[in-house]
Amino acid sequence: MSQGDDIATGRPRRVTAQMVADAAGVSRSAVSRAFTPGAYLDDGKRRRIRDVAARIGYQPNALAAGLKGGRSHLVAIFVGDMRSPQDTEFVSLLVRELNDRGKWPILIDGGGDRALEAFDDVMRYPLDALIVRGGSMPAAIAAQSAKFGVPVISSGRVMDGPGIDSVCCRNGDGARTGADVLIARGRRRFGFLNGPADYSSSQERRAGLLSALDAGGLPLVAERACDFTVDGGHAAALDLLGRGDRIDALVCANDASAIGALAAAADLGIDVPGALSIVGFDDIGMAGWRMFNLSTVRNPNVASVAEILRLLERRLEDPARPAETICIAPQFVPRGTH
């Protein structure tokens, strides 16, 4: 049986610093110093310890080392219901930027009761912080985490509470801007593909659209809800466009549903943008593909992630600082569907 096997079970187990010390004929503290930058240790002894460590498969426990300095570098991210490419693009960027800063994300998928159940498990870890992503997440998660003294950043939704920082897109402003562009082009009969009713972004984007229509003295002619997916947008748009409401503008609460709406318009032989303007929201990568060329409102992921990381560092440096909310301005991206 090898030195790295558990005697009782025969299963491989982690090689410890004490095993390295025994094999190298040095003290446990010498092993620790050999892997601590700047710690004093004879160069020859350091090389011998590291050679032995490499031979028997030892790596320092980064979590334990971090905790000695007061930080675990673990950041839990409740990603919510990742229904659309916007969700995956945002989370991918956030994880990459956290990794670049030496942070190690723990991702928890799903919303609602599933997220609440996972919360109890993940809070057993010594988290540096918790990021709550998406309007589908229960606010109770952020409030409970703050009670445990774990810094919280809410992404995509403003959450009130001591120690809870928030970063969100100005969803209402973005939807209003998109509608204003279409009104300026002479569109008068508006339809809307909304998202799930329990998403804060759905509510805010709908309110922004209605604000623009009210200012222009125009009604919302038709509306359907979908699930923020391409298939959901396709089904909802087929129903809306096939009812004879004769709309000339369709504002969609996200790009995935807008791409589905483009497919529905093609199925029904409706010319876009000649007879119908379609505008999305988010500016996902697919929106710029030539086959879609979707006019949309950009939800600035890069700026949002940068603000999340800035707030995270500030909160870790000063846990008692007042809560801060950052609202990111969206931008209209004109392409070929409006």
Sequence and secondary structure as in RCSB ss.txt:
>XXXX:A:sequence
MSQGDDIATGRPRRVTAQMVADAAGVSRSAVSRAFTPGAYLDDGKRRRIRDVAARIGYQPNALAAGLKGGRSHLV
AIFVGDMRSPQDTEFVSLLVRELNDRGKWPILIDGGGDRALEAFDDVMRYPLDALIVRGGSMPAAIAAQSAKFGV
PVISSGRVMDGPGIDSVCCRNGDGARTGADVLIARGRRRFGFLNGPADYSSSQERRAGLLSALDAGGLPLVAERA
CDFTVDGGHAAALDLLGRGDRIDALVCANDASAIGALAAAADLGIDVPGALSIVGFDDIGMAGWRMFNLSTVRNP
NVASVAEILRLLERRLEDPARPAETICIAPQFVPRGTH
>XXXX:A:secstr
  TTB TTT  B    HHHHHHHHTS HHHHHHHTSTT    HHHHHHHHHHHHHHT    HHHHHHHTT   EE
EEEEE   SHHHHHHHHHHHHHHHHTT EEEEEEB HHHHHHHHHHHTTS  SEEEEESTTS HHHHHHHHHTT 
 EEEESS   STTEEEEEE HHHHHHHHHHHHHHTT   EEEEE  TT HHHHHHHHHHHHHHHHTT  EEEEEE
  SSHHHHHHHHHHHHTTT   SEEEESSHHHHHHHHHHHHHTT  TTTT EEE SB  GGGGSTTT  BEEE  
HHHHHHHHHHHHHHHHH TTS   EEEE  EEE  S  
